[in-house]
Amino acid sequence: MSGPANKLVFVGGMGAGKTTAVRAISDVEPISTEMPLSEDATADKVETTVALDYSSIELDDGELLHLYGVPGQRYLDFMWPMVCEGALGVIVLVSAGSPDPVATTLELLQEFSRIAPDASLAVGVTRTDEHPQLLIPTVRDALFAAGFRIPVLRVDARSAAQVTFLVRSLLSHRYADS
């Protein structure tokens, strides 16, 4: 197999901001498989991804960076290895409002380290404006203690500038040892 493809995969639980992040940095209209949630959906989450999101951005050298967002539901995890094959990076998005964001992040990092062992990893903590009690150094320290020395940033998934900074942090971390 050749080197990693120009592919980044956004992963995380439902409502973490994967679809929003892909949309924020895309050069073209993303292909999305959003479907309505049931009647008991929360006011801020009325749709969910049922297959994947796909788009791309053109890099400075003219190459395309392919962006994928995979669904966070465990019953769709069979797709994760297929989408992650050959990825140069996996960005874990976790909502600061999830019941246990640190445990959720560690679980996803362990899972995707196994699925995509050659991919670089980064973490974006979303919804920190709604849940300011979750401090980024707390998350970073817990991940460091578990052996993950990777970028961990607060990110608003709606902000192209912030998502781009997270992507650049992942790429800088990946190529820092080159």
C-alpha positions as CSV (number, residue, x, y, z in Angstrom):
1,M,0.0,0.0,0.0
2,S,1.3,3.5,-0.8
3,G,1.5,6.4,1.7
4,P,-1.5,7.9,3.3
5,A,-4.1,9.6,1.1
6,N,-5.0,13.2,1.4
7,K,-7.9,12.2,3.7
8,L,-9.1,13.5,7.0
9,V,-11.8,11.8,9.0
10,F,-14.0,13.6,11.6
11,V,-15.3,11.3,14.3
12,G,-17.2,11.8,17.5
13,G,-20.5,11.2,19.2
14,M,-23.9,12.4,17.9
15,G,-24.0,16.2,18.2
16,A,-20.3,16.7,18.5
17,G,-20.2,18.8,15.3
18,K,-18.8,16.6,12.6
19,T,-21.2,17.6,9.9
20,T,-20.9,21.2,10.9
21,A,-17.1,21.1,10.8
22,V,-17.0,19.5,7.4
23,R,-19.4,22.1,6.1
24,A,-17.4,25.0,7.7
25,I,-14.2,24.3,5.8
26,S,-15.5,22.8,2.5
27,D,-14.7,24.4,-0.8
28,V,-17.8,22.7,-2.4
29,E,-21.2,21.8,-1.1
30,P,-20.7,18.6,1.0
31,I,-22.5,15.4,0.2
32,S,-24.4,14.7,3.4
33,T,-26.7,11.9,4.6
34,E,-28.5,13.8,7.3
35,M,-31.9,12.4,8.3
36,P,-34.5,13.7,10.7
37,L,-34.3,12.4,14.3
38,S,-37.5,11.1,16.0
39,E,-40.0,13.4,17.6
40,D,-38.2,13.3,20.9
41,A,-35.1,15.0,19.4
42,T,-33.7,18.0,21.3
43,A,-34.3,21.5,20.0
44,D,-30.7,22.0,18.9
45,K,-30.3,18.6,17.2
46,V,-33.1,17.6,14.8
47,E,-31.0,15.6,12.2
48,T,-28.2,13.1,12.3
49,T,-25.8,11.6,9.8
50,V,-26.8,8.1,8.8
51,A,-24.0,7.2,6.4
52,L,-21.3,9.8,6.1
53,D,-20.5,13.3,5.1
54,Y,-18.0,14.0,2.3
55,S,-16.4,17.1,0.9
56,S,-13.0,18.5,-0.1
57,I,-10.8,21.5,0.1
58,E,-8.1,22.5,-2.3
59,L,-4.6,22.8,-0.8
60,D,-2.1,25.5,-1.7
61,D,-0.4,23.2,-4.1
62,G,-3.6,22.4,-5.9
63,E,-4.1,18.9,-4.4
64,L,-7.4,18.0,-2.8
65,L,-7.8,17.2,0.9
66,H,-10.8,14.9,1.2
67,L,-12.9,15.4,4.3
68,Y,-15.1,12.7,5.7
69,G,-17.5,12.8,8.7
70,V,-18.6,9.4,10.0
71,P,-21.7,8.7,12.1
72,G,-21.0,8.4,15.8
73,Q,-23.7,5.8,16.5
74,R,-22.1,2.4,17.5
75,Y,-24.5,0.5,15.2
76,L,-22.9,2.2,12.3
77,D,-19.3,1.6,13.4
78,F,-18.8,-1.1,10.7
79,M,-18.2,1.9,8.4
80,W,-15.3,3.4,10.4
81,P,-12.5,1.1,9.1
82,M,-13.6,1.5,5.5
83,V,-13.7,5.3,5.7
84,C,-10.4,5.5,7.7
85,E,-8.4,3.3,5.5
86,G,-5.3,5.2,4.4
87,A,-6.3,8.4,6.2
88,L,-3.5,10.8,7.1
89,G,-5.5,12.1,10.1
90,V,-8.4,11.5,12.4
91,I,-10.0,14.4,14.2
92,V,-12.0,13.4,17.3
93,L,-14.7,15.9,18.1
94,V,-16.3,15.7,21.5
95,S,-19.0,17.9,22.9
96,A,-18.2,19.5,26.3
97,G,-21.8,18.8,27.2
98,S,-21.5,15.0,26.8
99,P,-22.0,13.1,30.1
100,D,-18.3,12.2,30.4
101,P,-16.3,14.0,27.7
102,V,-12.9,12.7,28.8
103,A,-13.9,9.1,28.9
104,T,-15.7,9.5,25.5
105,T,-12.6,11.0,24.0
106,L,-10.3,8.3,25.3
107,E,-12.6,5.6,24.0
108,L,-12.7,7.1,20.6
109,L,-8.9,7.7,20.5
110,Q,-8.2,4.1,21.5
111,E,-10.7,2.8,18.9
112,F,-9.4,4.9,16.0
113,S,-5.7,4.3,17.0
114,R,-6.5,0.6,16.3
115,I,-8.6,1.2,13.2
116,A,-6.2,3.7,11.6
117,P,-2.8,3.1,13.2
118,D,-0.9,5.3,10.7
119,A,-3.2,8.3,11.0
120,S,-2.3,11.3,13.2
121,L,-4.8,12.3,15.8
122,A,-6.2,15.5,17.2
123,V,-9.1,16.4,19.4
124,G,-11.5,19.3,19.1
125,V,-13.7,20.1,22.1
126,T,-16.9,21.7,20.9
127,R,-19.8,23.5,22.7
128,T,-17.4,24.9,25.4
129,D,-19.4,28.2,25.2
130,E,-22.4,26.2,26.6
131,H,-20.4,24.2,29.1
132,P,-17.5,26.4,30.3
133,Q,-16.9,24.1,33.3
134,L,-14.9,21.7,31.0
135,L,-11.4,23.0,30.9
136,I,-9.2,22.1,28.0
137,P,-6.1,21.5,30.2
138,T,-8.1,18.9,32.1
139,V,-8.9,17.0,28.9
140,R,-5.3,17.4,27.6
141,D,-3.8,16.1,30.9
142,A,-6.1,13.1,31.0
143,L,-5.2,12.2,27.4
144,F,-1.5,12.7,28.1
145,A,-1.7,10.4,31.1
146,A,-3.2,7.8,28.9
147,G,-0.3,8.1,26.4
148,F,-1.9,10.5,23.8
149,R,0.4,13.4,23.1
150,I,-1.7,15.1,20.5
151,P,-3.2,18.5,19.8
152,V,-6.3,19.2,22.0
153,L,-8.1,22.4,21.2
154,R,-11.4,24.2,22.0
155,V,-13.2,24.6,18.7
156,D,-16.4,26.1,17.4
157,A,-17.4,23.7,14.7
158,R,-19.3,26.5,12.9
159,S,-16.1,28.6,12.5
160,A,-14.1,27.9,9.4
161,A,-11.1,29.6,11.0
162,Q,-11.2,27.5,14.1
163,V,-11.7,24.2,12.3
164,T,-8.9,25.1,9.8
165,F,-6.7,25.8,12.8
166,L,-7.5,22.4,14.3
167,V,-6.7,20.7,10.9
168,R,-3.4,22.6,10.6
169,S,-2.5,21.6,14.2
170,L,-3.1,18.0,13.3
171,L,-0.9,18.3,10.2
172,S,1.8,20.3,12.0
173,H,1.9,17.6,14.7
174,R,2.0,14.9,12.0
175,Y,4.9,16.4,10.1
176,A,6.9,17.9,13.1
177,D,9.1,14.8,13.2
178,S,9.7,14.7,9.5
